[in-house]
């Protein structure tokens, strides 16, 4: 549909969404929470979310703003213990898209399924089996909510958990590990995970309720009970508790899954000279340097603890160098989105 084919209300909302996305991207670039490429990606992602409906845009905004604020909390300590820590966060386009590309697709699909009139395949499905279409709508919304609940919970846990005064425990073995270790969990981090997921559930519900109550958001309001034929979420008071609970469950579960993947398929090492944890990229750099020096006999790794080995001066703490941090985030978010889809479809 061209811009000329949109209603005045829809055109105004689209313009508002584009303006807000540009404003937030510029803010992130100015405050150094986004790189140049990250700001461009954030603008595109924000525009898609806002144009699909208020509940999608507000969920993204809550995730982005809270994550940016928490990244700066205890920045001096994080810079000491984490090699990959950047001032202000400074997320690249790859990091932005790892957390939001799939959500863009889900938001667009959800808005299409809720549009009036329905697109051809959805209209045929509604005519053949209204209940199936209702379940599909709920599943897509649940996947969107589960995705951001996982991303937010993981970010909150990472940014707050590292501030816990006691060493975290590796989720697979329970042994104490240095702060910043992938797969390390702490009481503060777990509490932050639950709180982050809950915040996303409430934001999703609150924005959906507002869009329907005010009738001011064209595609967001299309999810109201009256326009969806009474077969989906009505955004009434009774819907608040299930969505909040779904956010909490997906947030905590997704964060634990992310920790499990981090402890097994994401490398974490210890740089004894810098006295901080390092990741896969640093491991590969040290391996290349060691190979260039013909692997001196002194790099045999003798005397290391059980389950640890030395790689070019880097002591392995846990994990295999199979996935990057962005890869782990993408996998855990995708699996949690599936969980959210199943759980919300069962409530439909």
Wavefront OBJ file of the C-alpha trace (Angstrom):
o trace
v 0.000 0.000 0.000
v 1.350 3.425 -0.935
v 1.368 6.385 1.418
v -1.382 7.993 -0.677
v -3.587 4.975 -0.020
v -3.418 5.301 3.763
v -6.103 6.949 5.850
v -5.250 10.324 7.426
v -5.149 8.656 10.837
v -2.790 5.956 9.630
v -0.618 8.486 7.814
v -0.326 10.597 10.968
v 0.592 7.554 13.050
v 3.199 6.449 10.507
v 4.755 9.917 10.525
v 4.757 9.917 14.329
v 6.399 6.489 14.413
v 9.118 7.516 11.976
v 9.795 10.709 13.921
v 9.984 8.922 17.262
v 12.270 6.233 15.835
v 14.579 8.910 14.436
v 14.588 10.788 17.746
v 15.499 7.704 19.778
v 18.190 6.637 17.294
v 19.729 10.105 17.426
v 19.584 10.047 21.221
v 21.379 6.699 21.317
v 24.084 7.942 18.967
v 24.584 11.124 20.982
v 24.810 9.254 24.288
v 27.097 6.619 22.733
v 24.748 3.769 23.527
v 24.637 3.155 19.747
v 27.346 3.223 17.106
v 26.640 4.874 13.733
v 25.567 1.568 12.210
v 23.630 0.731 15.356
v 21.724 4.016 15.180
v 20.715 3.360 11.570
v 19.573 -0.155 12.424
v 17.714 1.141 15.494
v 15.849 3.694 13.363
v 14.703 1.047 10.885
v 13.716 -1.378 13.630
v 11.902 1.309 15.602
v 10.000 2.499 12.541
v 8.751 -1.018 11.786
v 7.665 -1.604 15.381
v 5.858 1.716 15.736
v 4.082 1.408 12.395
v 2.829 -2.059 13.349
v 1.147 -0.815 16.526
v 1.608 0.865 19.874
v 2.150 -2.365 21.830
v 5.042 -3.361 19.568
v 6.685 0.043 19.600
v 6.313 0.511 23.353
v 7.743 -2.940 24.076
v 10.810 -2.094 22.008
v 11.171 1.309 23.694
v 11.039 -0.210 27.187
v 13.687 -2.756 26.208
v 15.941 -0.165 24.587
v 15.725 2.584 27.209
v 16.070 0.324 30.246
v 18.957 -1.580 28.679
v 20.775 1.658 27.850
v 20.351 2.974 31.384
v 21.458 -0.253 33.064
v 24.517 -0.541 30.813
v 25.873 2.648 32.389
v 25.233 1.426 35.937
v 28.517 0.388 37.528
v 30.372 1.069 34.264
v 33.743 1.484 35.996
v 33.536 -1.980 37.551
v 32.352 -3.561 34.301
v 35.266 -2.011 32.401
v 37.677 -3.690 34.813
v 36.236 -7.213 34.722
v 34.943 -7.405 31.117
v 37.189 -7.033 28.074
v 34.229 -6.491 25.712
v 32.629 -3.742 27.806
v 32.268 -0.464 25.895
v 31.582 2.952 27.332
v 27.840 3.629 27.197
v 27.227 0.233 25.596
v 27.832 1.485 22.014
v 25.802 -1.288 20.356
v 26.530 -2.019 16.708
v 24.026 -2.838 13.974
v 24.751 -6.543 14.466
v 23.872 -6.308 18.154
v 20.719 -4.305 17.451
v 19.515 -6.735 14.797
v 20.385 -9.789 16.894
v 17.857 -8.559 19.448
v 15.190 -7.189 17.131
v 15.213 -8.516 13.554
v 13.058 -11.538 14.370
v 10.758 -9.317 16.433
v 10.277 -7.034 13.408
v 9.013 -10.003 11.410
v 6.705 -11.090 14.236
v 5.277 -7.591 14.704
v 4.562 -7.271 10.989
v 2.947 -10.713 10.868
v 0.816 -9.957 13.928
v -0.376 -6.663 12.484
v -1.262 -8.317 9.168
v -3.257 -11.037 10.923
v -5.131 -8.392 12.905
v -5.753 -6.038 9.977
v -9.219 -5.331 8.670
v -9.956 -6.605 6.109
v -7.723 -9.621 6.471
v -5.235 -10.471 3.688
v -6.264 -13.249 1.317
v -4.788 -16.358 3.033
v -5.878 -15.188 6.489
v -9.384 -14.402 5.239
v -9.674 -17.887 3.779
v -8.456 -19.383 7.050
v -10.975 -17.345 9.044
v -13.795 -18.505 6.802
v -12.726 -22.130 7.102
v -11.828 -22.200 10.820
v -12.110 -19.026 12.935
v -10.590 -20.786 15.946
v -7.369 -21.600 14.074
v -6.890 -17.966 13.109
v -7.444 -16.903 16.720
v -4.801 -19.367 17.887
v -2.387 -18.139 15.217
v -2.891 -14.529 16.299
v -2.250 -15.447 19.914
v 0.804 -17.540 19.037
v 2.427 -14.728 17.054
v 1.762 -12.210 19.833
v 3.124 -14.661 22.400
v 6.249 -15.197 20.318
v 6.811 -11.436 20.132
v 6.341 -11.058 23.869
v 8.558 -14.054 24.631
v 11.302 -12.719 22.376
v 11.565 -9.370 24.125
v 11.042 -10.851 27.569
v 14.119 -13.007 26.978
v 16.208 -10.164 25.534
v 15.272 -7.753 28.314
v 15.729 -10.296 31.084
v 19.138 -11.329 29.781
v 20.284 -7.714 29.507
v 19.037 -6.808 32.981
v 20.662 -9.920 34.435
v 23.982 -9.233 32.712
v 24.121 -5.559 33.652
v 22.940 -5.955 37.256
v 24.196 -9.443 38.100
v 27.829 -8.421 37.624
v 27.382 -5.931 40.484
v 26.595 -8.717 42.983
v 29.339 -8.633 45.665
v 29.862 -12.417 45.671
v 31.306 -14.415 42.734
v 28.623 -15.840 40.428
v 28.113 -19.587 40.119
v 28.429 -21.439 36.836
v 24.968 -22.701 35.934
v 26.245 -26.115 34.793
v 28.490 -27.036 37.734
v 27.752 -24.568 40.512
v 31.415 -23.634 40.967
v 32.405 -20.031 41.599
v 33.610 -18.148 38.523
v 34.885 -14.597 37.914
v 32.265 -11.843 37.397
v 31.375 -11.464 33.734
v 31.720 -15.182 32.963
v 29.205 -16.407 30.396
v 26.916 -18.867 32.139
v 27.500 -17.400 35.584
v 24.379 -16.707 37.660
v 23.777 -14.799 40.882
v 20.744 -14.037 43.079
v 20.699 -10.442 41.853
v 20.935 -11.542 38.236
v 18.058 -14.014 38.594
v 15.887 -11.400 40.293
v 16.726 -8.935 37.524
v 15.731 -11.530 34.912
v 12.308 -11.992 36.463
v 11.829 -8.231 36.820
v 12.855 -7.584 33.214
v 10.430 -10.153 31.843
v 7.645 -8.810 34.042
v 8.315 -5.260 32.834
v 7.980 -6.372 29.210
v 4.728 -8.209 29.900
v 3.239 -5.142 31.579
v 4.487 -2.803 28.839
v 2.981 -4.997 26.126
v -0.356 -5.166 27.927
v -0.435 -1.486 28.883
v 0.302 -0.265 25.367
v -2.214 -2.674 23.840
v -4.885 -1.534 26.285
v -4.138 2.127 25.569
v -4.262 1.608 21.813
v -7.705 0.034 22.049
v -9.113 2.323 24.741
v -8.090 5.515 22.970
v -8.779 4.223 19.475
v -5.919 6.375 18.271
v -3.570 3.761 16.861
v -4.812 2.327 13.559
v -3.066 -1.041 13.411
v -2.462 -1.355 17.142
v -6.140 -0.798 17.832
v -7.051 -3.513 15.341
v -6.284 -6.075 18.042
v -9.246 -4.903 20.145
v -11.883 -7.524 20.880
v -14.619 -5.800 18.873
v -12.477 -5.688 15.731
v -11.056 -9.188 16.113
v -14.448 -10.844 16.305
v -14.245 -11.573 20.019
v -11.825 -14.442 19.482
v -8.586 -12.962 20.735
v -7.160 -10.791 23.505
v -9.549 -8.058 24.563
v -6.888 -5.990 26.362
v -9.192 -5.800 29.380
v -8.225 -6.077 33.077
v -8.441 -9.875 32.883
v -5.680 -9.922 30.260
v -3.134 -8.105 32.434
v -2.248 -11.021 34.718
v -1.687 -13.646 31.963
v 0.523 -11.302 29.937
v 2.496 -10.190 32.986
v 2.966 -13.813 34.070
v 3.969 -14.824 30.549
v 6.565 -12.069 30.502
v 7.967 -13.170 33.848
v 8.134 -16.856 32.879
v 9.703 -16.172 29.481
v 12.108 -13.652 30.980
v 13.405 -15.932 33.700
v 13.349 -19.034 31.504
v 15.014 -17.265 28.594
v 17.751 -15.853 30.795
v 18.491 -19.288 32.262
v 18.598 -20.759 28.758
v 20.977 -17.995 27.672
v 23.204 -18.792 30.650
v 23.166 -22.507 29.815
v 24.192 -21.805 26.227
v 26.809 -19.338 27.414
v 28.353 -21.931 29.696
v 28.517 -24.619 27.015
v 28.847 -23.216 23.480
v 30.289 -19.740 24.162
v 33.924 -19.481 25.192
v 34.928 -17.601 28.328
v 38.576 -17.315 29.312
v 40.665 -15.546 31.931
v 43.489 -13.198 31.027
v 45.871 -13.414 33.965
v 47.828 -10.326 32.947
v 44.811 -8.051 32.517
v 42.937 -9.916 35.277
v 39.595 -9.987 33.511
v 37.423 -12.328 31.465
v 37.820 -12.485 27.697
v 35.792 -13.991 24.881
v 36.157 -15.968 21.686
v 37.735 -13.187 19.639
v 40.571 -12.789 22.108
v 41.088 -16.549 22.156
v 41.502 -16.633 18.393
v 43.919 -13.708 18.520
v 46.066 -15.532 21.060
v 45.944 -18.754 19.068
v 47.106 -16.960 15.929
v 49.896 -15.272 17.857
v 50.945 -18.596 19.383
v 50.993 -20.307 15.986
v 53.124 -17.494 14.600
v 55.647 -18.150 17.372
v 55.642 -21.899 16.636
v 53.758 -22.767 19.838
v 56.439 -22.617 22.459
v 56.644 -25.611 24.745
v 55.757 -23.425 27.718
v 52.141 -23.200 26.526
v 51.277 -26.730 27.596
v 48.789 -25.533 30.223
v 50.203 -27.660 33.046
v 48.976 -26.982 36.531
v 45.565 -25.708 35.501
v 42.450 -26.696 37.354
v 40.156 -29.435 36.197
v 38.211 -28.493 33.094
v 40.597 -25.620 32.291
v 43.318 -25.315 29.690
v 45.605 -22.554 28.522
v 45.266 -21.148 25.014
v 48.032 -18.705 24.151
v 48.117 -17.301 27.687
v 44.312 -17.369 28.102
v 42.993 -19.771 30.727
v 39.730 -21.426 29.733
v 36.958 -21.046 32.285
v 34.082 -22.665 30.420
v 32.401 -23.117 27.061
v 33.437 -24.062 23.549
v 34.144 -21.305 20.976
v 31.134 -22.197 18.825
v 28.854 -19.166 19.166
v 29.453 -15.480 19.752
v 27.489 -13.538 22.338
v 25.140 -12.308 19.605
v 24.657 -15.883 18.430
v 23.774 -17.090 21.913
v 21.324 -14.214 22.319
v 19.654 -14.993 18.995
v 19.255 -18.711 19.756
v 17.911 -18.184 23.278
v 15.494 -15.482 22.083
v 14.200 -17.721 19.282
v 13.602 -20.651 21.623
v 11.916 -18.434 24.191
v 9.729 -16.936 21.467
v 8.560 -20.463 20.718
v 7.746 -20.969 24.392
v 5.774 -17.726 24.472
v 3.834 -18.737 21.364
v 2.803 -22.067 22.873
v 1.836 -20.622 26.252
v -0.250 -17.719 24.942
v -1.962 -19.885 22.321
v -3.089 -22.181 25.139
v -4.680 -19.173 26.850
v -6.501 -17.972 23.734
l 1 2 3 4 5 6 7 8 9 10 11 12 13 14 15 16 17 18 19 20 21 22 23 24 25 26 27 28 29 30 31 32 33 34 35 36 37 38 39 40 41 42 43 44 45 46 47 48 49 50 51 52 53 54 55 56 57 58 59 60 61 62 63 64 65 66 67 68 69 70 71 72 73 74 75 76 77 78 79 80 81 82 83 84 85 86 87 88 89 90 91 92 93 94 95 96 97 98 99 100 101 102 103 104 105 106 107 108 109 110 111 112 113 114 115 116 117 118 119 120 121 122 123 124 125 126 127 128 129 130 131 132 133 134 135 136 137 138 139 140 141 142 143 144 145 146 147 148 149 150 151 152 153 154 155 156 157 158 159 160 161 162 163 164 165 166 167 168 169 170 171 172 173 174 175 176 177 178 179 180 181 182 183 184 185 186 187 188 189 190 191 192 193 194 195 196 197 198 199 200 201 202 203 204 205 206 207 208 209 210 211 212 213 214 215 216 217 218 219 220 221 222 223 224 225 226 227 228 229 230 231 232 233 234 235 236 237 238 239 240 241 242 243 244 245 246 247 248 249 250 251 252 253 254 255 256 257 258 259 260 261 262 263 264 265 266 267 268 269 270 271 272 273 274 275 276 277 278 279 280 281 282 283 284 285 286 287 288 289 290 291 292 293 294 295 296 297 298 299 300 301 302 303 304 305 306 307 308 309 310 311 312 313 314 315 316 317 318 319 320 321 322 323 324 325 326 327 328 329 330 331 332 333 334 335 336 337 338 339 340 341 342 343 344 345 346 347 348
